[in-house]
Amino acid sequence: MLVATVGYEVASELGMASALAEEAELSFGSLEPLVCLMQETPVNRLLPALAEQLRSGTDLRRLVAAAALANARTFGGEDYVGFHTMMALAPALHMANELPTELRPLPVFKVLYRNTNRIQERGGRKEEVLHLVKPSLISKDRSCGEILREAVRTKNVILAEQTLTALAQRSPDDAFNDVLFAVQDNTEVHRVVLPYRAWDLLGLIGKEQADTLLRQSVRYCVKAESWNRTATWDEPRTLLPKLLDAHKLLGRSPGERKVDDTWVEQMSQTIFRSTPQQAAEAAAAALAEGIAPADVGEAMTLAANQLVLRDMGRTARDEVPGKPLGSVHGDSIGVHACDSANAWRNIARVSNSRNCFASLILGAYQVAMDRTARGGDFLNWQPLPIARHLAEIKATDSEGLLREADEAIRGNLQAKAGAVIQRYGELNFSPRSMFDLLLRYAISEDGALHAEKFYRTVSEEFLAARAAFRWRHVVALARVTASEFGRPAAGIAEARALLNV
């Protein structure tokens, strides 16, 4: 009655907006029955239900789309396992497309099982986070990105979501670029990867759901404002505008100047060995010189790759169930750094000029920050593979090397697995055959929430990298695969039995 009397805007100012939102259900049209199936089906009956969907003609893309919307509506980017599962959905579908027809459902079923299991653990539909949001009026006098960022900084989740909804209705691409203003306030890994993986999902769901998927990033950023913050945590808020201004990057288009392999190698070492501030400065200077963003991005991802190749593994202090002493899978420094660098590079590729520059500057900053912030002597630790393991490799043919790699992975021999991959690449054997081997374990193993995402990160970087560098990424994947082997994913055995594969 009060809303009818004073109107929605005044009611919002009176603090009633959250109650109003809870009364308005978010629904997804023709996908709604599938979305509800993902939320409401007990997990012990989920895989048979999914197999029946396939038999009735529902394709994997539609199942993944429904799962993404179920995840967003349930968690809103505020549950650790939940948002990791959302970030694994598009990679799982990409993995499916690399498989023979009869095996394609496996990686998707694996992640959908995890998705529904977590939804059920968190209370299902009755605990949904996202509800309908009424769009706010957009000021014509201020940058929409700045408005959205201010709402996040003041922890005004209602205004932030209303602003995003209005932006998405006007232009999903603009909404994505404006969300990045808030994302760029910090370089924490999940804050960075979440919007890129959401944007990747829109390619199969449709950009009309941009507000639903990007609201997860908005709510994540709002929640992060309540965390214990330090001067280091807040540094990107002042460093980024300073560098954009100092190098006169605002209002410019990215350059197209190509550089050689030597420049990329040297730049990657600069980023890897510098302080975070120096790495950001180096990236900004290169962009100001007109260096193509793809080349700066490649240097950044190669620097991140060094954190996997050099990592000494989990210490006794970091050991937890599923992530034993010496392991590097899951949320390790290197895996997180590579996933972040991959996200920054892809954001730079699909965003506007301002965000292209910002993403590569902050991406370089983050790699250097990851090297320095988590401890360890990365500058002096030697990258894999080492000479001893290379000398121990006996096979010189493709099949023999694939067998050696498989044996190393199954024996949890991280360094040997990397050495075999290195030798395989040096001999110019088929990348597809080696990726098929690694893909098998990215599907079968749990991977501590990161198996699908990291496999996709490496696949993308391999395709984007120069011939001189691309096998470094596969060496990193082999190491992580050997680290994670021996902990099968929940639901994968049942999925194989149902699909008879």
N, C-alpha and C positions, 0 to 999 in steps of 0.2 A: 504493500500500500504506500509506503514511504517513497519507494522508487517511482511509482506512478505519479506521486505528487510532485517530487522535486526533480525527477529525471536522473538518468544514469550518471552523468558527469558529477553532479552534486553529491549523489549517493557515494560515488567513489571517493570524493574528498572527505566524506564523513567516515571513511574507513569500512564501508560495506562491500567493497569490490570483491574481496576474497569470498565472502559468503555468497554473493551473486554468482561468482564463477562456479562455485561448487554445485549450484543448482542447475547449471547449464552443461549438458553432456556434450563432449566432443565426439563426433561420429564421422565415419569415413565412407559413406555411400555404399557402392557395390562391394567394397572390400570389408565392410563392417562384420559380416558373418565370419570371415576368416580371421579377422582381428580378434573377435570374441573367442573363437576356437583356440587361438594361441594363448589367450589369457585364462580361459575357464577350464580347459581340459586338464584333468589330473595328469601329471607327467608320466605316470606308468601306463597311460593310455594314449599318449601323444603320438608316438611314432606309428602305431597302427593307423591312427586317424590321418596322419600325413601321407602314409602309403596309399590309403584309400583316396585321398584327394588327387594324388598323381594318377591313379587308375581311372578316375573320373574325368581326367583331362586338364586339371589345374597344373600350370607349369611352375617351375622352380622360381622364376622371377616373381610371380604373384605371391607365392608363399613367403619369399623374403620380404616383399613389400609389406605384407600383412604383419609379419613379425616385427619389422622396424616400427610400424605405427603402434603396435601393441606395446612394444618396449618404451617408445616415447611417451605414450599416454600413461603408462604405469609408473615409470621412474622419473620422467622429466629431466634426465641428466643428473640426478641427485643420488644415485645408488652406484657404488663402486663396481660391483659385478654387473649391474645392469648396463651402465654406459660402456663398459668393456665389451659386453656382448653385442651391443648396438654397433660398436666399431668393428666387430668381426663379421657382420652380416654381408656387406658388399665384398670383402675379401673372399668369403666362403663361396659366393656366387661366381666370382672370377675364377676361383680354384675349380669349381664344377665345370666351367667351360673349357678347362684344360684336360678333362678326363674323357675316356670313352663313354658312350651314352649310358651304358648300364651302371657305371660307377658315379655318375654325376650327382645323384641325390646325397651321397655320403657326407661331403663337407657341409652341405646345407642342413641336413638332418642333425648333424653334430651340434651346430650352433643353435638351431631351433630348439633342440632338447635343452640346452643350457639356458636359453631365453625363457622358455615356459617354466622350467624348474625354478629359476630365480623369481619369476613373477608369482608363482605359487608360494614360494618361501616368504615373499613380502606381503602376502595377503590378497593377491589377485585384484579383481576389479574394484572391490570396495576401498582399496587403498590408492586408487589412481591419483597421480599428481597433476596432470594436465586437464584443464577444462576449457570450455569456450571462453574466448577473450574478445571483448568489444574493442575495435581499433580506436586509437586516440587521434585527435587532430594533429597534423604535422605542421610545424612552423615553417614558413617560407623564408624566414630571416636567419635561420641557423642551420648548420650542418646536421643532417639527421644522425650521422655517426656520432657526433659530439653529444647530441641529445640522449641517444641510447646509452652512450658511455657514462654520462652523468647520472642517469637513472640507476645504472649498475653500481657506480661508486657510492651512491647514497643508499644502496640496498633497497631501492624501491622496485620490487619485482613486478608489482602490478603495472606501474608506468612503463617499465622496460618491456614487458610482454605486450602491452597495448601499442607501444611505439613500433615494435617489431611487426606485429600483425598488420598495422597500417602500411608499413613499408612493403611487406610481402604482397599485399593486395595490389599495390601500385607497381612493383617490379621485384620479383624474386632475386634477380641479380643485384639490384641495389641493396636489398635487405641483407644479402650475404656480405657485401662490402661494408655495410654499416655495422653489422655485428662484429666485424674484425676490429673496429676501433676499441671495443671493450676487451676483446681477446688479447690485443696487443699490450694491455696493461701489465701482463706478466707472461713469462715463457714456460710455465709449468706444463709438463708433457700432456696431460689429459686436456687441459684448457686449449692446447694447440691442435691436437689430433681430432678432438670431438667435432669441431665445425667442418673440417675437411672431409671426414668420413660421412658426416651428415650430407654434405654437398654431393659426394660421390653417390650416395643412395638416391638422390633426387633424379639421377639419370634413369633409374628403373621405376621409381614411384611416380614421378612427375613433379614439376616445379610448383604445382598448385599446393603441394604439402610443405613448401619451404618454411612457412611459419611454424608448423608442428615440429619439424626436425631441428630448426635453428633455435627454437625456444629452449631446447636442452642446453645449448651453449650459454644462452642468456641466464638461465637459472643457475648453471654451474658457476658462472662468473659472479653472480650476485652472492651465492653461498660462499665463494672464496673470499669475498670482502670481509667476512667475519672471522677468517683464520688469523692466526698470529702472524702479523706482517712485520717486516724489518725494512731498513733502508735498502738492502740488497734486493729484497722482494719487489720493492716499488721502483727500482732503478729504471726499468724500461719506460716508465711514464715520463721521465725527464730526458733520458738518453735518446730515445727515438725522435721526438720532435727537434731536439738539438741537432742531430745528425742530418735529418731531412732538410733542415734550414741551412746548416753550414755548407752542405754540398749542393744546395739549390736544386733539390730533387722534386719539390712540389711543383706541380704544373708541367712537368716534363714527361715525355714518353720514354719508355725503356729503350736503350740503345740496341744496336744489332752487330756491334763489333765482335768478331770471332777471334778466339785466341788459340794457341797451340797447346799440346799436351803438357809441355814444360810449365807454362803459365798456370794451368789448372793444378798440377802437382804442387807447385810452389805456393799457390794460394791456399790449397788445402792444408799444407803444413803451417802456414801463417795462422789460419783459423785455429788449428789444433793446438799450437804451441803458445798462442797469445793469451793475454788476459781477456775476459769477456768484453771489456770496453774496447780494447785494441782490435779484437776480431770484428766487432760491429763497425768500427772506424774503417777497417780494411775493406769490408764489403761495401760500405757506403762510398768510399773513394773509387772502387772499381766500377760501381754502377754510374757514378758521376762521370767517369772517363768514357762511358758509352759501351762498356763490356756487356755482352748479351746476358740477360738474366739466367738463361739455361746454363751458361758456363760458370757463373758465380754459384748457381745452385749445385752444380756438379761438384765443385770444390768443397762446398759445405757438406754434402752427403758423404764424400770421401773422408773428410775430417771426422764425421760421426762414426763412420765405419771403423776407424782406428780404435775406437773405444770398445768395440767387440773383439777386434783382433788382439788387442793388448791386455784385456781384462784378466786379472789373476783369479777371478771367480769369487763366489761368496765366501766370506770369512765365517768363523765360528759365531761371531756376533750376529750375522745376517741369516744364519741357517734357520729354515722353517720347514715344516712338512711339505714335501713336493719340490722343495728348492734346497738340495743338500749342499754341503761344503764343496766349494769349487765349481758349482754350477753357474751358468750364465744365461739361462732361459728365464722367461717371465719378466718381471719388472727390474731387470738388471740395468746397470748404467748404460751399457752399449745398446741393448735392444730399445730402451726408451729414447736414447739419443738418435738412433737411426729412424725410428718411427716419427719422431718430432721433425727431423731434418726433411724427411720425405713429405710430411704434411706441409711444412713451410714452403718447400719447392713447388708442390702442387698448388698451394694457395696462390703463390706468385704467378703461376701459369694461368689460373682461371679468374683472377681478380683484376681490378682496375690498376692504373699505373701507380697511384699512391700506395696501394696495398701490395703491389708487386715489390716495390722498393722496400717497404716496411718489413715484409715477410723475410726477405733475404738478409736484411740487416739484423733482425732479431733472431733469425735462424743461425747466423754465424755467432752471434752473442750466446745463444743457448748451448751450442756445441762446446764452446770454451768454458761456459759456466758448468756444464755437466762434467767436464774434465777436472775442474778445480773444486767444485762444491762438495763432492762425495768422497773425497780422500783418495789415496792411492798414488803411486808414482808412475803415472801413465807415460810421462815423457821419457823415462828410462826403461820401462818394461818393453820387451821386444815383441813386435807384432808376429802373429802366426801367418804362414807356417815357418817353423825353424828348420835349419839345415839338417839336423839329425833325422827328423821325421821324413823329410824329402828323400834322404839317402836310403831310408828303409823301404821305400816303395819298390816293389819288384815288377809289377805289371807294366806293360807298355802298350797294351791294346785296350780298346774301349770297354769291352766286356769285363776284362780282368780288373780294370780300375773301378768299374761300377761295383764289382764284388767286394773289392777292398774297402770302398767307401761304405758299403752296406755293413760289412763286418765291424768297421770302426764305429759307426753309429750305434749298432746294437751292443757294442762293448762299452759305450759311453766314453770313447776315446776321442775327445774333442780336438786335440792337436793333430792326431793322425788323420781324422776325417777332413780337417782343413787342408792338410798337406796333399792328400789324394785329390781333392778338388782342384788345388792349384796345379798339380801335374796334369790332370785331365784337361784343364783349360789351356795350358802351355802346348799341349799336343793337338789342339784345335778339334777335339771331338765334339759331337753333337750336344749343344746345350740342352736340348729337349730331353734327351735320355737322362742326363743328370738331374734336371728339374723334376722329371717323373719320379725318380727315386726319392728326392727330398719332399715332394708333394705327398707321397704315400704316408710319410711320417708326420707331416703337418696335419694330415687328416686323422691318423690313428691315435696320436698322442694328445694328452691334455694341454700341455704347453703353458699352464698357469695363466690362462686368459690371453696369451699373446701369440699362439702358434699361427693362426690364420693371418693376423695383421702383419706379423713379421715376414711370413712367406710372401705376402703381397707386396710389402715394402721392397724386399730384395728383387722380386720379379720386375717391378716397375723400374728400379734403379739399374738393373742389368740391361733392360731395353733402352734406357735413356743414356747410359754411360758410353764413353769412348771405348774402343777395343782394348786400349792399353790398361784400362782400369776395371772393366766390368766384372772380371772374375774375383776381384777382392770381395765384392758383395756376396758371391756364392760361397766363398770360403767362410765368411761370417755366418751364413745360413747353415752350412754344414756343421760348424761348431755348435751353434745353438741347438740344432737338431740332435746331435750326439748328447748334448747336455740334458735334453728333455726326454730322451727315450727311456722307456720302462714304466711310464705312468699313463696307461691307456685312458682315453677320454670317456667320460660317462656317456652311456647311450650308444657308443659306436658299435659294440658287439651286437646289440639288439637291432640296430639299423642294418648291419650286414646280413643278419639272419632274415629279417623282413624282406630285404631286397634280393636275397639269395645270391649275394656276391662275396 
